[in-house]
Amino acid sequence: MIRCILIVGILLPQSLAHPGFYTSIGQMTDLIHTEKDLVTSLKDYIKAEEDKLEQIKKWAEKLDRLTSTATKDPEGFVGHPVNAFKLMKRLNTEWSELENLVLKDMSDGVKHKSFLTVEDCFELGKVAYTEADYYHTELWMEQALRQLDEGEASTIDKVSVLDYLSYAVYQQGDLDKALLLTKKLLELDPEHQRANGNLKYFEYIMAKEKDANKSTSDDQSDQKTTPKKKGVAVDYLPERQKYEMLCRGEGIKMTPRRQKKLFCRYHDGNRNPKFILAPAKQEDEWDKPRIIRFHDIISDAEIEIVKDLAKPRLSRATVHDPETGKLTTAQYRVSKSAWLSGYENPVVSRINMRIQDLTGLDVSTAEELQKDEPDAFKELGTGNRIATWLFYMSDVSAGGATVFPEVGASVWPKKGTAVFWYNLFASGEGDYSTRHAACPVLVGNKWVSNKWLHERGQEFRRPCTLSELE
């Protein structure tokens, strides 16, 4: 309507500029055509508004269906990383830019297919780039480029992707690949200023390295074709390659001879009265170090009580900073944790006693079901963590394994089970083969509960041997 009013407001003064009344209709025929143009313009405006409203209605209907699905199982819905990412993206951008009506096929949870668009991958790559995480910048930008090469329609062009990708690769020390990507970028946009500058710089660096190699030894003159070793990522860990392989399910396969030594059994807790008539189901997961899984060891009802107690207290998990000696958050640890005491709820107390009965270790000197504080061992005065008991309180659709990079073992989550292993040899020396890490949860969510048992009180329950490594 604003558009029409403006047009009429311009036309009317022209009519009033000629005072008087004329019976001749010769020039009035032009007004008929003018009015027709106004009507056409009004119809175009109405159609444009109707089209926009129709798109908004479709957008609202999709969001209505999406929220209906999400509210049925909120935890399961946001447990899918694509759903969680798109939720944050909608709340941060799409709702505030509704006029753009950038409608995308929304995810409907784990039971339905969810995917990341080129724009999604590009945005994730940029986030990694701003944090100087060039390792993950390369992965996300390569995925965006791959989807563009497959023909996916996108507002992001290959030039923008290659610009980030080439620099991320260079920052990791792979100069040959960075040069190749830069040349590919210039094929698409020969006038790209930054790429032209990078090309000259990369060629200059390679020429210097070539000259240095020649001056060192004539035998090394062919090193120009040898790809440069990539530098370490910002979140580099020594066991990273092994860790990622284990998380992908590419762990070490046991020989048949070793597998024959793994058994399933009923365990009565060394004739503990509570387990004589109803022994616990025990399975060997790994031989060295010995990792045992207990099946059906915690009920669904107990799990829900523990979760309800923990939810109000959940906070970002921390790690020990070796330089400051204090607890701090880390980029690679994004879980949340809470700590529960046995006196708070009889269920927690019952679970603690169950651990003591099955392991034969004293839990009175153990840490609570999670507790974070600096110099915990000094303050507790109970020695080091002799053993770990880990409850799995949820199934995980994809990912979430507990891996031991030193030995190549992977233990996958299974709701209602628990795994147990010793962190120390009987002598009290640390068993570094038990160093472990949690894999990222790819689909779903992961609830676990730890119980760390300490040395104090175990002197007669697990006596030391004459060998340091036993």
C-alpha positions as CSV (number, residue, x, y, z in Angstrom):
1,M,0.0,0.0,0.0
2,I,2.9,2.4,0.7
3,R,4.0,2.0,-2.9
4,C,0.6,2.8,-4.3
5,I,0.1,5.9,-2.1
6,L,3.4,7.3,-3.2
7,I,2.6,6.9,-6.8
8,V,-0.8,8.5,-6.4
9,G,0.7,11.3,-4.4
10,I,2.9,12.1,-7.4
11,L,0.2,12.0,-9.9
12,L,-2.5,14.1,-8.2
13,P,-0.5,17.4,-8.1
14,Q,0.0,17.2,-11.8
15,S,-3.8,17.1,-12.3
16,L,-4.3,20.0,-9.9
17,A,-1.7,22.1,-11.6
18,H,-4.2,22.9,-14.4
19,P,-7.2,24.8,-12.8
20,G,-10.6,24.7,-14.6
21,F,-13.0,22.2,-15.9
22,Y,-12.8,20.8,-19.4
23,T,-15.5,18.7,-21.2
24,S,-12.9,17.4,-23.6
25,I,-11.9,13.8,-22.8
26,G,-9.0,13.6,-25.3
27,Q,-6.3,13.6,-22.7
28,M,-8.3,11.6,-20.0
29,T,-7.7,8.4,-21.9
30,D,-4.1,8.6,-20.7
31,L,-5.4,8.5,-17.1
32,I,-7.2,5.2,-17.9
33,H,-3.9,3.7,-18.8
34,T,-2.2,5.2,-15.7
35,E,-4.9,3.8,-13.5
36,K,-4.5,0.4,-15.1
37,D,-0.7,0.6,-14.4
38,L,-1.6,1.4,-10.8
39,V,-3.9,-1.6,-10.5
40,T,-1.2,-3.8,-12.1
41,S,1.3,-2.5,-9.6
42,L,-1.1,-3.0,-6.7
43,K,-1.7,-6.6,-7.9
44,D,2.0,-7.2,-8.1
45,Y,2.4,-5.9,-4.6
46,I,-0.4,-8.1,-3.3
47,K,1.0,-11.1,-5.1
48,A,4.5,-10.5,-3.7
49,E,3.1,-10.1,-0.2
50,E,1.0,-13.3,-0.6
51,D,4.0,-15.2,-1.9
52,K,6.0,-13.9,1.1
53,L,3.2,-14.8,3.5
54,E,2.9,-18.3,1.9
55,Q,6.6,-18.9,2.4
56,I,6.4,-17.7,6.0
57,K,3.4,-20.0,6.5
58,K,5.4,-22.9,5.1
59,W,8.4,-22.0,7.3
60,A,6.1,-21.8,10.3
61,E,4.5,-25.2,9.5
62,K,7.9,-26.8,9.2
63,L,9.0,-25.3,12.5
64,D,5.7,-26.4,14.1
65,R,6.3,-30.0,12.9
66,L,10.0,-29.8,14.0
67,T,9.2,-28.5,17.5
68,S,6.4,-31.1,17.9
69,T,9.0,-33.8,17.2
70,A,11.6,-32.2,19.4
71,T,9.4,-31.7,22.4
72,K,8.5,-35.4,22.5
73,D,12.1,-36.3,23.3
74,P,14.1,-33.1,23.8
75,E,17.2,-34.8,25.1
76,G,17.3,-37.3,22.2
77,F,16.6,-34.6,19.7
78,V,19.5,-32.3,20.7
79,G,21.6,-35.4,21.2
80,H,22.0,-35.4,17.5
81,P,24.8,-32.9,16.7
82,V,23.2,-31.7,13.5
83,N,19.9,-31.0,15.2
84,A,21.8,-29.2,18.0
85,F,23.8,-27.1,15.5
86,K,20.7,-26.2,13.4
87,L,18.8,-25.2,16.5
88,M,21.5,-22.8,17.6
89,K,21.8,-21.5,14.0
90,R,18.0,-20.8,13.7
91,L,17.9,-19.0,17.1
92,N,21.0,-16.9,16.3
93,T,20.4,-16.1,12.6
94,E,17.3,-17.3,10.8
95,W,14.7,-15.9,13.2
96,S,16.3,-12.5,13.2
97,E,16.6,-12.6,9.3
98,L,13.2,-14.0,8.6
99,E,12.8,-11.7,5.6
100,N,15.4,-13.7,3.8
101,L,13.3,-16.8,4.1
102,V,16.3,-19.1,3.8
103,L,14.3,-22.2,4.2
104,K,16.2,-25.4,4.7
105,D,15.1,-29.0,5.3
106,M,15.1,-29.3,9.0
107,S,16.3,-32.4,10.8
108,D,13.8,-34.6,12.6
109,G,16.0,-36.4,15.1
110,V,18.0,-39.6,15.1
111,K,15.3,-41.6,13.5
112,H,15.4,-39.4,10.4
113,K,18.2,-38.4,8.1
114,S,20.0,-35.2,9.1
115,F,22.7,-33.5,7.0
116,L,24.9,-30.5,6.9
117,T,24.8,-28.1,3.9
118,V,27.7,-26.4,2.3
119,E,26.9,-23.3,4.3
120,D,26.9,-25.3,7.6
121,C,30.3,-26.9,6.9
122,F,31.7,-23.5,5.8
123,E,30.4,-21.8,9.0
124,L,31.9,-24.6,11.2
125,G,35.2,-24.3,9.3
126,K,35.2,-20.5,10.0
127,V,34.6,-21.1,13.7
128,A,37.6,-23.4,13.8
129,Y,39.6,-20.9,11.8
130,T,38.9,-18.0,14.2
131,E,40.1,-20.2,17.1
132,A,43.3,-21.0,15.1
133,D,42.2,-24.7,15.0
134,Y,43.6,-25.2,11.5
135,Y,43.3,-29.0,11.7
136,H,39.5,-28.9,11.9
137,T,39.3,-25.9,9.6
138,E,40.8,-28.1,6.9
139,L,38.4,-31.0,7.6
140,W,35.3,-28.8,7.4
141,M,36.4,-26.8,4.4
142,E,37.3,-30.0,2.5
143,Q,33.8,-31.3,3.3
144,A,32.3,-28.1,2.0
145,L,34.4,-28.3,-1.2
146,R,33.5,-31.9,-1.7
147,Q,29.8,-31.1,-1.5
148,L,30.2,-28.3,-4.0
149,D,32.1,-30.6,-6.4
150,E,29.1,-33.0,-6.1
151,G,26.8,-30.3,-7.4
152,E,25.1,-29.1,-4.3
153,A,23.5,-25.6,-4.8
154,S,24.9,-23.1,-2.4
155,T,25.4,-19.4,-1.8
156,I,29.0,-20.2,-0.9
157,D,31.4,-20.4,-3.8
158,K,34.5,-22.5,-4.2
159,V,36.8,-19.4,-4.1
160,S,35.7,-18.6,-0.6
161,V,36.2,-22.2,0.6
162,L,39.6,-22.5,-1.1
163,D,40.7,-19.2,0.4
164,Y,40.3,-20.6,3.9
165,L,41.4,-24.1,3.0
166,S,44.7,-23.1,1.5
167,Y,45.7,-21.0,4.4
168,A,44.7,-23.6,7.0
169,V,46.8,-26.2,5.1
170,Y,49.8,-23.8,5.0
171,Q,49.5,-23.2,8.7
172,Q,49.9,-26.9,9.3
173,G,53.1,-27.0,7.3
174,D,51.9,-28.7,4.1
175,L,53.3,-26.1,1.7
176,D,52.9,-28.2,-1.4
177,K,49.2,-28.8,-0.9
178,A,48.8,-25.1,0.0
179,L,50.4,-24.1,-3.3
180,L,48.2,-26.5,-5.2
181,L,45.0,-25.2,-3.6
182,T,46.1,-21.6,-4.2
183,K,46.6,-22.3,-7.9
184,K,43.2,-24.0,-8.1
185,L,41.7,-20.9,-6.5
186,L,43.4,-18.6,-9.1
187,E,42.0,-20.7,-11.9
188,L,38.6,-19.8,-10.7
189,D,39.4,-16.1,-9.8
190,P,42.7,-14.9,-11.5
191,E,42.4,-11.5,-9.9
192,H,42.1,-12.7,-6.3
193,Q,44.5,-10.4,-4.5
194,R,45.3,-12.5,-1.5
195,A,45.7,-15.6,-3.5
196,N,48.2,-13.9,-5.9
197,G,50.1,-12.7,-2.9
198,N,50.1,-16.1,-1.3
199,L,51.2,-17.8,-4.5
200,K,54.3,-15.6,-4.8
201,Y,55.1,-16.1,-1.1
202,F,54.7,-19.9,-1.3
203,E,56.9,-20.1,-4.4
204,Y,59.5,-17.9,-2.7
205,I,59.6,-20.2,0.4
206,M,59.8,-23.3,-1.8
207,A,62.7,-21.8,-3.8
208,K,64.6,-21.0,-0.6
209,E,64.1,-24.6,0.7
210,K,65.2,-26.0,-2.6
211,D,68.4,-23.9,-2.5
212,A,69.0,-24.9,1.1
213,N,68.6,-28.6,0.2
214,K,71.0,-28.3,-2.7
215,S,73.7,-26.6,-0.6
216,T,73.4,-29.3,2.0
217,S,73.7,-32.2,-0.3
218,D,73.2,-33.0,-4.0
219,D,71.5,-36.2,-3.0
220,Q,68.6,-34.2,-1.5
221,S,67.9,-32.2,-4.7
222,D,64.7,-34.2,-5.3
223,Q,63.1,-33.2,-2.0
224,K,61.1,-30.6,-3.9
225,T,58.6,-33.4,-4.7
226,T,58.4,-34.6,-1.1
227,P,55.3,-33.4,0.7
228,K,56.1,-31.4,3.8
229,K,55.0,-33.0,7.0
230,K,52.0,-31.3,8.5
231,G,52.5,-29.4,11.7
232,V,50.6,-30.2,14.9
233,A,47.1,-29.1,15.4
234,V,46.2,-26.6,18.2
235,D,44.7,-29.4,20.2
236,Y,47.4,-31.9,19.4
237,L,47.9,-34.9,21.7
238,P,50.7,-37.5,21.3
239,E,48.3,-40.4,20.9
240,R,45.9,-38.5,18.6
241,Q,46.3,-40.7,15.6
242,K,45.7,-43.9,17.6
243,Y,42.9,-42.2,19.5
244,E,41.0,-41.2,16.3
245,M,41.5,-44.7,14.8
246,L,40.1,-46.3,17.9
247,C,37.1,-43.9,17.9
248,R,36.4,-45.0,14.3
249,G,36.3,-48.6,15.4
250,E,39.7,-49.4,13.9
251,G,41.3,-50.8,17.0
252,I,43.8,-53.6,17.4
253,K,42.3,-57.0,16.7
254,M,43.2,-59.6,19.2
255,T,44.8,-62.8,18.1
256,P,42.7,-65.9,18.5
257,R,45.1,-67.0,21.2
258,R,44.4,-63.9,23.2
259,Q,40.7,-64.0,22.6
260,K,40.5,-67.6,24.0
261,K,41.6,-66.1,27.3
262,L,38.6,-63.8,27.5
263,F,35.6,-65.3,29.3
264,C,32.1,-64.5,30.5
265,R,31.2,-65.6,34.0
266,Y,28.9,-65.2,37.0
267,H,30.6,-63.3,39.8
268,D,29.5,-63.6,43.4
269,G,31.9,-61.0,44.9
270,N,34.1,-63.6,46.6
271,R,31.1,-65.4,48.2
272,N,29.4,-62.1,49.2
273,P,26.0,-63.0,50.6
274,K,24.3,-60.4,48.3
275,F,25.5,-62.1,45.2
276,I,25.5,-65.8,46.0
277,L,21.9,-66.4,44.9
278,A,21.9,-63.6,42.2
279,P,25.5,-63.4,41.0
280,A,26.6,-60.5,38.7
281,K,27.2,-61.1,35.0
282,Q,30.9,-60.4,34.2
283,E,32.6,-60.2,30.8
284,D,36.3,-59.8,30.0
285,E,36.7,-56.8,27.6
286,W,40.5,-56.8,27.5
287,D,43.4,-58.9,28.9
288,K,46.3,-56.5,29.5
289,P,45.4,-54.3,31.2
290,R,42.5,-56.3,32.4
291,I,39.2,-54.5,31.8
292,I,36.0,-56.2,33.0
293,R,32.4,-55.3,32.2
294,F,29.5,-56.0,34.5
295,H,26.2,-56.4,32.8
296,D,22.8,-55.4,34.2
297,I,24.5,-53.9,37.2
298,I,22.4,-50.7,37.5
299,S,18.7,-50.5,36.9
300,D,16.8,-48.0,34.8
301,A,15.1,-46.6,37.9
302,E,18.5,-46.1,39.6
303,I,19.8,-44.4,36.5
304,E,16.9,-41.9,36.4
305,I,17.4,-41.1,40.1
306,V,21.1,-40.4,39.7
307,K,20.4,-38.3,36.6
308,D,17.8,-36.3,38.4
309,L,20.2,-35.6,41.3
310,A,23.0,-34.6,38.9
311,K,21.1,-32.4,36.4
312,P,20.8,-29.3,38.7
313,R,24.5,-29.4,39.5
314,L,26.0,-30.1,36.1
315,S,28.9,-27.8,35.2
316,R,31.7,-27.8,32.6
317,A,34.2,-30.5,33.3
318,T,37.7,-29.4,34.1
319,V,41.3,-30.8,33.7
320,H,44.4,-30.3,35.7
321,D,46.8,-27.7,34.4
322,P,50.3,-29.0,34.9
323,E,51.8,-25.4,34.8
324,T,49.5,-23.8,37.4
325,G,48.5,-26.9,39.3
326,K,44.9,-25.7,39.2
327,L,41.7,-27.0,37.5
328,T,40.7,-25.4,34.3
329,T,38.5,-25.9,31.3
330,A,40.0,-27.3,28.1
331,Q,38.9,-26.9,24.5
332,Y,38.9,-30.7,24.0
333,R,36.8,-31.5,27.0
334,V,33.2,-30.4,26.5
335,S,31.4,-32.7,28.9
336,K,29.6,-31.6,32.1
337,S,29.9,-33.2,35.4
338,A,28.4,-33.2,38.9
339,W,29.4,-34.9,42.2
340,L,27.1,-37.0,44.4
341,S,27.6,-38.1,48.0
342,G,26.3,-41.3,49.5
343,Y,24.5,-39.5,52.3
344,E,22.4,-37.5,49.9
345,N,20.2,-40.4,48.7
346,P,19.9,-44.0,49.6
347,V,20.3,-45.0,46.0
348,V,23.7,-43.4,45.8
349,S,24.7,-45.2,49.0
350,R,23.4,-48.5,47.7
351,I,25.4,-48.1,44.4
352,N,28.5,-47.3,46.4
353,M,28.1,-50.5,48.5
354,R,27.5,-52.5,45.3
355,I,30.8,-51.4,43.9
356,Q,32.6,-52.3,47.2
357,D,30.9,-55.8,47.2
358,L,31.9,-56.6,43.6
359,T,35.4,-55.2,43.6
360,G,36.4,-56.2,47.1
361,L,37.8,-52.7,47.6
362,D,37.0,-50.2,50.4
363,V,34.9,-47.3,49.0
364,S,35.1,-45.3,52.3
365,T,38.3,-43.6,51.0
366,A,37.0,-43.3,47.4
367,E,35.9,-40.0,45.8
368,E,32.2,-39.3,45.5
369,L,30.3,-40.1,42.3
370,Q,32.3,-37.2,40.7
371,K,34.2,-34.4,42.5
372,D,36.5,-31.8,41.1
373,E,39.0,-29.9,43.3
374,P,42.6,-29.0,42.9
375,D,45.2,-31.3,44.5
376,A,42.4,-33.7,45.4
377,F,44.8,-36.4,46.5
378,K,46.6,-34.2,48.9
379,E,43.4,-32.9,50.4
380,L,41.8,-36.3,50.7
381,G,45.0,-37.9,52.0
382,T,44.0,-41.2,50.6
383,G,46.7,-41.7,48.0
384,N,46.4,-42.2,44.3
385,R,43.5,-43.6,42.3
386,I,44.0,-47.3,42.5
387,A,41.0,-48.3,40.3
388,T,38.2,-46.9,38.2
389,W,34.6,-48.0,38.1
390,L,32.6,-46.5,35.2
391,F,28.8,-46.9,34.8
392,Y,27.3,-46.4,31.4
393,M,23.9,-44.9,32.0
394,S,22.7,-44.5,28.4
395,D,23.1,-46.2,25.0
396,V,24.8,-44.1,22.3
397,S,23.7,-44.3,18.7
398,A,27.2,-43.5,17.4
399,G,30.5,-42.7,19.0
400,G,31.1,-42.3,22.7
401,A,33.6,-45.2,23.2
402,T,36.1,-45.3,26.0
403,V,39.5,-45.9,24.4
404,F,42.9,-46.9,25.6
405,P,45.4,-45.7,23.0
406,E,48.4,-47.4,24.6
407,V,47.0,-50.9,24.0
408,G,44.5,-50.3,21.3
409,A,41.4,-51.2,23.3
410,S,37.9,-49.7,22.7
411,V,35.0,-50.2,25.2
412,W,31.6,-49.1,23.8
413,P,28.8,-47.8,25.9
414,K,25.9,-50.0,26.8
415,K,23.2,-48.8,29.2
416,G,23.0,-50.6,32.5
417,T,26.6,-51.9,32.4
418,A,29.8,-50.9,34.1
419,V,33.5,-51.4,33.4
420,F,36.2,-51.7,36.0
421,W,40.0,-51.7,35.8
422,Y,43.0,-51.0,38.0
423,N,45.1,-47.8,37.3
424,L,47.9,-49.0,39.5
425,F,49.9,-52.2,39.8
426,A,49.7,-54.0,43.1
427,S,53.0,-52.4,44.0
428,G,51.5,-49.0,43.7
429,E,53.3,-48.1,40.5
430,G,51.2,-46.5,37.8
431,D,50.0,-48.6,34.9
432,Y,50.3,-46.2,32.0
433,S,48.6,-48.7,29.7
434,T,45.3,-47.7,31.4
435,R,45.5,-44.1,30.1
436,H,42.1,-43.6,28.5
437,A,39.9,-41.0,26.8
438,A,36.3,-40.6,25.7
439,C,35.4,-40.4,22.0
440,P,33.1,-37.7,20.8
441,V,29.4,-38.6,20.8
442,L,28.4,-38.4,17.1
443,V,24.7,-39.2,17.5
444,G,22.7,-39.3,20.7
445,N,23.9,-38.4,24.2
446,K,26.1,-40.1,26.7
447,W,25.6,-40.4,30.5
448,V,28.3,-42.0,32.6
449,S,29.1,-42.1,36.3
450,N,32.6,-42.6,37.6
451,K,33.8,-44.0,40.9
452,W,37.5,-43.5,41.6
453,L,38.8,-45.8,44.4
454,H,41.9,-44.7,46.3
455,E,44.9,-46.6,47.7
456,R,44.2,-45.9,51.4
457,G,42.2,-48.8,53.0
458,Q,43.2,-51.3,50.3
459,E,46.4,-52.5,52.0
460,F,45.0,-55.9,53.0
461,R,42.3,-56.1,50.3
462,R,44.9,-55.8,47.5
463,P,48.3,-56.5,49.0
464,C,51.4,-55.5,47.1
465,T,53.7,-58.1,45.4
466,L,57.5,-58.4,45.2
467,S,57.5,-57.1,41.6
468,E,56.9,-53.4,40.7
469,L,55.1,-54.4,37.5
470,E,52.6,-56.9,39.1
